[in-house]
Amino acid sequence: MVMSGGIEVATYDVAGTPGPGRTVVTFLHGYPSSSLDVLPVTDLLPEDVAVLAVDFPGFGASDKPLGHEWSIAACADAVEAAWRDRGVVDAVLVAHDYGVSPAQELLARDCEGGGIVGIGGVVWHNGGIYADLHRPTVGQQLLLDPDHGAEVAAGLTPELFRSGVEVTWGRRVPLDEFAVEQMWASMAEGGGVFRAHELLHYVAERREFAERWAGAMESHSSPSWFVWGDLDPVSGAHMIERVQTNMQAAVVRRLADVGHWPTLEAPEECSRAVLEALSR
């Protein structure tokens, strides 16, 4: 655990040991999940690869206080606190879904001279990197309702949660029931289900910071890998097509039979991109 912005944030040395002289793979998870999503990928990495993961404030085993004002900036602060705690100097980011926004914020800080580590590469997985192309699910739209979102969150059940994940899953592998159960448990811990509507704050923030974040992603000096599920209804083929237009130097691997969860649906492709990023 580290403290960041008055919040106790859960951090994990998932693999290897971060320390001076090592490039640390740093996993930034999605909504409504947690750091658990990276485990199928780390299982395929060599033992000497150091992987650090952070449960963002409000997620997983991190604090979820009532009435807290959540923000992407606070998520980036939490990552930096974990880096400081472990003496990280160089990192490769792996960002999925919600986590793409803290990744873009960290790149923006670096572009503006405020970065605290050298970012040697970013591996991106399905997320709203371009705010105008993001398509919230029906469940997220209900949670975003300013008048009824809290009621919708209070009425969430494991069955409703599972159905929400299922509509974003691809065809390559069957829905991972155990992974979905872990997602629910990580969200439910500490009353997080009742924050589900509040934690969609990123939708508005992405619109507010769209130009800064997309600009940092496109202009940062580090190389990018996009391992992307085309079947994702939220941020799938329609999102990655703009990447192919705007970031022609990036490595783009479109997975035609994968949905929103590449680390769970196609960990082999994800681990390969991580190793390539480390080798660069």
TAZI-V70589 format. One record per pair of residues at least 6 apart in sequence whose ideal C-beta (glycine too) atoms are under 7 Angstrom apart, sorted by the first residue. I is the first residue (numbers start at 1). J is the second residue. Records with the same first field share a line. If there is no record, write none. Layout:
I = J + J
This chain:
1 = 8 + 9 + 10 + 11
2 = 9 + 11 + 81 + 82 + 85
4 = 77 + 78 + 81
5 = 74 + 77
7 = 57 + 62 + 63
8 = 62 + 63
9 = 54 + 55 + 57 + 62 + 78 + 81
10 = 55 + 60 + 61 + 62
11 = 52 + 54 + 82
12 = 35 + 53
13 = 52
14 = 38 + 42 + 51 + 52 + 53
15 = 42 + 45 + 49 + 50 + 51
16 = 48 + 49 + 50 + 51
17 = 50
18 = 24 + 50 + 52 + 86 + 88
19 = 86 + 87
20 = 87 + 89
22 = 50
23 = 90 + 91 + 92 + 120 + 278
24 = 50 + 52 + 88 + 91
25 = 49 + 50 + 51 + 92 + 94 + 274
26 = 52 + 79 + 91 + 93 + 94
27 = 35 + 38 + 51 + 53 + 94
28 = 79 + 93 + 94 + 95 + 96 + 99 + 102 + 103
29 = 35 + 37 + 56 + 96 + 98 + 99
30 = 37 + 96 + 97 + 98 + 99 + 127
31 = 97 + 98 + 199
32 = 183 + 187 + 196 + 199
33 = 183 + 186
34 = 55 + 59 + 60 + 186
35 = 53 + 54 + 55 + 60
36 = 182 + 186
37 = 96 + 263 + 264
38 = 51 + 53 + 94 + 263
40 = 263 + 264 + 267
41 = 263 + 267 + 270 + 271 + 274
42 = 51
44 = 267 + 268 + 271
45 = 271 + 274
49 = 278
52 = 82 + 86
54 = 78 + 79 + 82
55 = 61 + 62
56 = 62 + 75 + 78
57 = 63 + 70 + 74 + 75 + 78
58 = 64 + 70 + 192 + 195 + 199
59 = 192
60 = 186
61 = 189
64 = 190 + 191 + 192 + 195
70 = 198 + 199 + 201
71 = 201 + 205
72 = 101 + 102 + 105 + 202 + 205
73 = 105
75 = 102
76 = 102 + 105 + 106 + 109
79 = 102 + 106
80 = 116
83 = 91 + 116 + 117
88 = 117
89 = 117 + 118
90 = 117 + 118 + 120
91 = 117 + 119 + 120
92 = 120 + 121 + 274 + 277 + 278
93 = 103 + 106 + 119 + 122
94 = 123 + 274
95 = 103 + 122 + 124 + 125 + 127
96 = 125 + 126 + 127 + 263
97 = 126 + 127
98 = 127 + 202
99 = 127
100 = 124 + 127 + 128 + 129
101 = 202 + 205 + 206 + 213
103 = 122
104 = 129 + 213 + 216 + 217
105 = 213
106 = 115 + 119
107 = 119 + 216 + 217 + 220
108 = 212 + 213 + 216
109 = 115
110 = 119 + 220
111 = 216 + 219 + 220
119 = 222
120 = 222 + 280
121 = 222 + 223 + 277 + 280
122 = 222 + 224
123 = 225 + 227 + 273 + 274 + 277
124 = 224 + 225 + 226
125 = 227 + 228 + 262 + 263 + 270
126 = 228 + 229 + 232 + 235 + 236 + 260 + 262
127 = 235
128 = 134 + 206 + 235
129 = 214 + 217 + 239
130 = 214 + 239 + 242
131 = 206 + 207 + 210
133 = 238 + 239 + 242
134 = 206 + 234 + 235
135 = 233 + 234
136 = 144 + 203 + 234
137 = 164 + 167 + 168 + 234
139 = 164
140 = 200
142 = 152
143 = 149 + 152 + 153 + 196 + 197 + 200
144 = 200 + 203
145 = 152
149 = 197
150 = 197
152 = 197
153 = 193 + 194 + 196 + 197
154 = 194
156 = 193 + 196
158 = 184
161 = 184
162 = 180
165 = 180 + 183
166 = 175
167 = 233
168 = 232 + 233 + 234 + 259 + 260
169 = 175 + 259 + 261
170 = 229 + 231 + 257 + 258 + 259 + 265
171 = 231 + 257
172 = 257 + 258 + 265 + 266
173 = 265
176 = 264
179 = 264
187 = 193
218 = 246 + 247
223 = 280
224 = 247 + 250
225 = 251 + 273 + 276 + 277
226 = 240 + 243 + 250 + 251 + 252 + 253
227 = 253 + 255 + 262 + 269 + 270 + 273
228 = 240 + 253 + 254 + 255
229 = 236 + 255 + 258 + 259 + 260 + 262 + 265
230 = 236 + 237 + 254 + 255 + 256
231 = 257 + 258 + 259
232 = 259 + 260
234 = 260
240 = 252 + 254
243 = 250 + 252
244 = 252
253 = 269
255 = 262 + 266 + 269
258 = 265 + 266
259 = 265
262 = 269 + 270
263 = 270
